[in-house]
Amino acid sequence: MNTPHQPIVTGIDGSGEALDAVRWAARAARLRDVPLEIVHALDFPALLAGGVVPPPEEMKDTLRAHGRRYLRAAQEIAEAQGATAVATRLDPDRAAQALIQASRTAALVVVGSGGRGRLTGLLAGSVASAVGAHAACDAVVVRGDSWDDPEAANRPVVAGIDGSEPSARILAAAVAEAHVRKVRLVVVHASADEPRPETDPHLDQRSATEAGEQLLGELTGEHDTGGITVERVVVRGHPRRELIERSAAAQLVVLGDRGRGGFPGLLLGSTGQALLHNAACPVYLVRTVG
């Protein structure tokens, strides 16, 4: 359970994508009135010669100096976005491990969708996927650049609900984001199931739509929406395609880190993976396992 004092954590590697993540995370920290922690991973394990011999201290010192410079620049950017309590930290570990470890005491972990792609780079796509799949708290992968447009502040938050057990948790996170941003929430339920050949396809489609409407009606009816406007959308189609299309007109897409039947050994669900690679706006992954 998150507490008001838990920070938002973001990681940097000196890339532009990393600084986008800092901007997004700083604004989120300002909206939530929580601290922001910026982490730069030095990835010393990658420097072990033959996996055994440690690197020279001079090399470590050079990496630390670069890291401190990256952190100073990131802190200035965060403070310019309105974050008032900003801490910075060098971590000797690998990027994904550093952020996953930090997630144990964080309210949210924010990463960019791409990065330098080098051994010491923090925000390569594999790192974003690893954090999204294994963070102990919710995670955001910052995609696209439309979120930085002033007009984006009026765009809705979109939530993808599949009817699985964590749906209430996903809805709660989406409501909270829409509430702090003072925008409407669009709750989407999409079913890719094909009509059964032994039934009337029109009847089957109508039944699926009615079931989806009942699901969203019950979920939103049971949850305190804090006075925000909630639009319920039920469509027949692939969830990933529907959410990717809607991301073009949203400021944030919220979904679970697993799909139906997900379990801890899985990586991200297929819909989450598709959004991480194709969404036009930041993607908020709600931790649904553990």
GITA-V52282 format. One line per field, one symbol per residue. ss: DSSP state (a for helix, b for strand, c for the rest). phi: phi as a letter, one per 40 degrees, with the letter a starting at -180 (. if undefined). A space follows every 10 residues. Layout:
ss: ???
phi: ???
This chain:
ss: ccccccbbbb bbcccaaaaa aaaaaaaaaa aacccbbbbb bccaaaacbc ccbcccaaaa aaaaaaaaaa aaaaaaaaaa cccccbbbbb bcccaaaaaa aaaaabbbbb bbcccccccc ccccaaaaaa aaaacccbbb bbcccaaaca aaaacbbbbb ccccccaaaa aaaaaaaaaa acccbbbbbb bccccccccc aaaaaaaaaa aaaaaaaaaa aacccccccb bbbbbbccaa aaaaaaaccb bbbbbbcccc ccccccccca aaaaaaaacc ccbbbbcccc
phi: .cbcccccbb bbbgcccccc cccccccccc ccfbcbbbbb ccfddccccg gbcccccccc cccccccccd cccccccccc chcbbbbbac bcccdccccc ccccbbcabb bccaacgbdc ccbcdccdcc cccbccbcbb bcbgbccccd cccccccbbb bbgcdcdccc cccccccccc cfbcbbbbbb bcccdcccbc cccccccccc ccccdccccc ccbccggccb bbbbbbicdc ccccccccbb cabbaccbcd gcadcccdcc cccccccbcc adbbbccbbg
